[in-house]
Amino acid sequence: MPALAEVIAALEQAYPPELAESWDAVGLVCGDPAENVDKVLFCVDPVDETVEEAIDGGAQLIVAHHPLLLRGVHGVGADSTKGRLVHRLIRAGVALYCAHTNADSASPGVSDALADAIGLTVLGPLDPREDGVTGIGRIGELPAPEPFSAFVERVANALPRTEPGVYGAGDPARPIRRVAVSGGSGDSYLKRATAAGVDAYVTADLRHHPAGEHLAENAEVPALVGVTHWASEWPWCEQASAVVRAAFTGNVDVHVSTRCTDPWTLRATRTEH
């Protein structure tokens, strides 16, 4: 049975902390590196539901994509939401490790997992770092062109179901072959996607004005596919779990949480009379 420090070393080899953005907070949030680990739960969000799942399942470690304490704090009192989670984790003997923008930029990383789920062959980063291999987002290709309407359906069928679903903006008949993807909030990379000459761009949290201004530029800009933040990053959990599974074959039990932690739980459309 490996120590927590050994599991962290395997994760950091795959997702080097130095790839994280300067504003990010990645790494061990709580837990003793000397303690042994024989069960790990992978999830996108460290929230009540996933903490409860880890405790009920007997995991000694949660590996989450999103940081619990992204912004500076002066205390973790149990009278706050995040402080309560920290106390609950420590009392239960469950460590928490977060890999965020380092997992976004790593190769393979979050966007590779998204591209793979959709069925793309990855060609390279959307916003490469100096090495040309790591970086935010990915550009990929489908095996053959397909209409945009079919591509939107492809994305919906590839990702876990959420109440908001998947939405597209573009000509339904437009042929789609070359695609950019970015797990998480990605409308800041709209110009990158346009410069890359892709037919479509898949990302989360597309805002009204950036999307509208993008589409108004000309008919050649990439069509847009919007998904929820959680759904776009959930495929990474299986990728990350495979890192630990491969490093400690037979010695660590790995599980991927299937609990939807997307905040949107209801959807309604106007009823026409």
KARA-V420574 format. One record per pair of residues at least 12 apart in sequence whose C-alpha atoms are under 10 Angstrom apart, sorted by the first residue. I is the first residue (numbers start at 1). GAP is how many residues later the second one is. Records with the same first field share a line. If there is no record, write none. Layout:
I=GAP, GAP
This chain:
1=34, 35, 36, 37, 38, 247, 249, 250, 251
2=32, 33, 34, 35, 36, 245, 246, 249, 250
3=29, 30, 31, 32, 33, 34, 35
4=24, 27, 28, 29, 30, 31, 32, 33, 34, 56, 57, 91, 93
5=23, 26, 27, 28, 29, 30, 31, 32
6=27, 28, 30, 31, 238, 241, 242
7=26, 29, 30, 31, 33, 54, 90, 236, 237, 240, 241, 245
8=19, 20, 25, 55, 89, 90, 236
9=235, 238
10=233, 234, 236, 237, 238
11=16, 52, 86, 87, 88, 92, 229, 230, 232, 233, 236
12=15, 87, 90, 91
13=93, 230
14=88, 89, 92, 93, 94, 95, 226, 229, 230
15=84, 85, 86, 87, 88, 89, 90, 91, 92, 93, 94, 225, 228
16=83, 85, 86, 87, 89, 90
17=82, 83, 84, 85, 86, 89
18=83, 84
19=81, 82, 83, 84, 85, 86, 87, 110, 115, 116
20=79, 80, 81, 82, 83, 84, 85, 86
21=79, 80, 81, 83, 84
22=79
23=47, 48, 78
24=42, 43, 45, 46, 47, 75, 76, 77, 78
25=41, 42, 43, 44, 45, 46, 47, 73, 74, 75, 76, 77
26=38, 39, 40, 41, 42, 43, 44, 71, 72, 73, 74, 75, 76, 77
27=36, 37, 40, 69, 70, 71, 72, 73, 75
28=35, 39, 67, 68, 69, 70, 71
29=38, 39, 40, 57, 66, 67, 68, 69
30=31, 56, 57, 59, 60, 63, 64, 65, 66, 67
31=29, 30, 55, 58, 59, 62, 63, 64, 65, 66
32=58, 61, 62, 63, 64
33=62
35=25, 58, 60
36=24, 25
37=22, 23, 24, 57, 58, 214, 215, 216
38=20, 21, 22, 23, 210, 212, 213, 214, 215, 216
39=15, 18, 19, 20, 21, 22, 23, 212, 213, 214, 215, 216
40=14, 17, 18, 19, 20, 21, 22, 23, 54, 55, 56, 201, 204, 205, 212, 213, 214, 215, 216
41=12, 13, 14, 16, 17, 18, 19, 20, 21, 22, 23, 55, 196, 200, 212, 213, 214, 215, 216
42=12, 19, 20, 21, 22, 23, 55, 56, 192, 194, 195, 196, 197, 198, 199, 212, 213, 214, 215, 216
43=19, 20, 21, 22, 23, 55, 187, 190, 191, 192, 193, 194, 195, 197, 198, 212, 213, 214, 215, 216, 217, 218
44=19, 20, 21, 22, 23, 54, 55, 56, 185, 186, 187, 188, 189, 190, 191, 192, 193, 212, 213, 214, 215, 216, 217, 218
45=17, 18, 19, 20, 21, 22, 23, 53, 185, 188, 189, 212, 214, 215, 216, 217
46=16, 17, 18, 19, 20, 21, 22, 36, 39, 50, 51, 52, 215
47=17, 19, 21, 34, 35, 38, 214
48=33, 34, 36, 37, 40, 213
49=208, 210, 211, 212
50=12, 14, 207, 208, 209, 210, 211
51=34, 35, 37, 38, 41, 43, 45
52=33, 36, 37
53=204, 206
54=35, 38, 40, 201, 203
55=33, 34, 37, 38, 39
56=36
57=198
58=34, 35, 36
59=33, 34, 35, 36, 194, 195, 196
60=29, 32, 33, 34, 35, 36
61=28, 32, 33, 34, 35, 36, 193
62=27, 32, 33, 34, 35, 36, 193, 194
63=32, 33, 34, 35, 36, 174, 177, 178, 193
64=32, 33, 34, 35, 36, 173, 176
65=32, 33, 34, 35, 36, 37, 38, 39, 45, 165, 168, 169, 171, 172, 175
66=31, 32, 33, 34, 35, 164, 167
67=29, 30, 31, 32, 33, 34
68=14, 15, 17, 18, 28, 29, 30
69=13, 14, 17, 29
70=30
99=141
101=34, 35
102=32, 33, 34
103=31, 32, 33, 133, 137
104=30, 31, 32, 33, 34, 78, 79, 80, 129, 132
105=20, 22, 23, 24, 28, 29, 30, 31, 32, 33
106=19, 27, 28, 29, 30
107=17, 18, 26, 27, 28, 29, 31
108=14, 25, 26, 27, 30, 128, 131, 132
109=25, 26, 27, 28, 29, 74, 124, 126, 127, 130, 131
110=26, 27, 28, 71, 72, 73, 74, 122, 123, 124, 125, 126, 127, 129, 130
111=14, 15, 24, 25, 26, 27, 28, 69, 70, 71, 72, 73, 92, 121, 122, 124, 125
112=12, 13, 24, 25, 26, 27, 28, 69, 70, 71, 123, 124, 127
113=25, 70, 119, 120, 121, 122, 123, 124, 125, 126, 127
114=23, 24, 41, 44, 45, 67, 68, 69, 88, 89, 117, 118, 119, 120, 121, 122
115=22, 23, 24, 25, 26, 27, 40, 43, 64, 65, 66, 67, 68, 87, 117, 120
116=24, 42, 119
117=37, 38, 40, 41, 42, 115, 118, 119
118=22, 24, 33, 36, 37, 38, 39, 40, 41, 63, 84
119=21, 22, 23, 24, 35, 36, 39
120=18, 19, 20, 21, 22, 23, 57, 58, 59, 60, 61
121=17, 18, 19, 20, 21, 22, 57, 58
122=16, 17, 18, 19, 20, 56, 57, 58, 59
123=15, 16, 17, 18, 55, 56, 57
124=12, 13, 14, 15, 16, 56
125=12, 13, 14, 15, 55, 56, 57
126=12, 13, 14, 53, 54, 55, 56, 63, 66, 67, 69, 70
127=12, 55, 62, 65, 66, 69
136=45, 46, 47, 50, 53
137=43, 44, 45, 46, 47, 49, 52, 55, 56, 65, 66
138=41, 42, 43, 44, 45, 55, 63, 64
139=39, 40, 41, 42, 43, 54, 57, 58, 59, 62
140=37, 38, 39, 40, 41, 58
141=35, 36, 37, 38, 39, 57, 58
142=34, 35, 36, 37
143=34, 35
144=31, 32, 33, 34
145=29, 30, 31, 32, 33, 54
146=27, 28, 29, 30, 31
147=24, 25, 26, 27, 28, 29, 30
148=20, 21, 22, 23, 24, 25, 26, 27, 28, 29, 51, 52, 75, 76, 77
149=19, 20, 21, 22, 23, 24, 25, 26, 27
150=22, 23, 24, 25, 26
151=17, 21, 23, 24, 25, 26, 49, 74
152=14, 15, 16, 17, 20, 48, 50, 72, 73, 74
153=13, 14, 15
154=12
155=12, 47, 70, 71, 72, 77
156=69, 70, 71, 75
158=73, 77
159=68, 69, 71, 72, 73, 74, 75, 76
160=68, 70, 71, 72, 74, 75, 98, 100
161=67, 70, 99, 101
162=65, 66, 68, 69, 98, 99, 100, 101, 102, 103, 104, 105
163=65, 99, 100, 101, 102, 103, 104, 105
164=62, 63, 64, 98, 100, 101, 102, 103, 104
165=61, 62, 63, 66, 102
166=36, 38, 59, 60, 61, 62, 65
167=35, 57, 58, 59, 60, 61
168=32, 33, 34, 55, 56, 57, 58, 59
169=31, 42, 43, 46, 53, 54, 55, 56, 57
170=29, 30, 45, 49, 51, 52, 53, 54, 55
171=48, 52
172=51
174=25, 26, 49
175=24, 25
176=22, 23, 24, 46, 47
177=21, 22, 23
178=18, 19, 20, 21, 22, 23, 44
179=14, 17, 18, 19, 20, 21, 22, 23, 43, 44, 45
180=12, 13, 14, 16, 17, 18, 19, 20, 21, 22, 23, 42, 44
181=12, 19, 20, 21, 22, 23, 44, 51
182=19, 20, 21, 22, 50, 51
183=19, 20, 21, 22, 44, 45, 46, 47, 48, 49, 50, 51, 52, 53
184=18, 19, 20, 21, 22, 43, 44, 45, 46, 47, 48, 49, 50
185=18, 19, 20, 21, 22, 41, 42, 43, 44, 47
186=15, 16, 17, 18, 19, 20, 21, 40, 43
187=14, 15, 16, 17, 18, 19, 20, 21, 23, 24, 27, 37, 39
188=18, 19, 22, 23
189=12, 14
190=13, 16, 20, 21, 24, 25, 31, 32, 34
191=23, 30, 31
193=28, 29
194=20, 26, 27, 28, 29
195=26, 27
196=25, 26
197=23, 24, 25
198=22, 23, 24, 25
199=21, 22, 23, 24, 25
200=21, 22, 23, 24, 25
201=20, 21, 22, 23, 24, 25
202=20, 21, 22, 23, 24, 25, 30
203=21, 22, 23, 24, 25, 26, 28, 29, 30
204=21, 22, 23, 24, 25, 26, 27, 28, 29
205=21, 22, 23, 24, 25, 27
206=18, 19, 20, 21, 22, 23
207=19
211=12, 13, 15
228=34, 35, 36
229=32, 33, 34
230=30, 31, 32, 33
231=29, 30, 31
234=22, 23, 24, 26, 27
235=21
236=20
237=18, 19, 20, 21
238=16, 17, 18, 19
239=17
240=14, 16
241=12, 13, 14, 15
242=12, 13
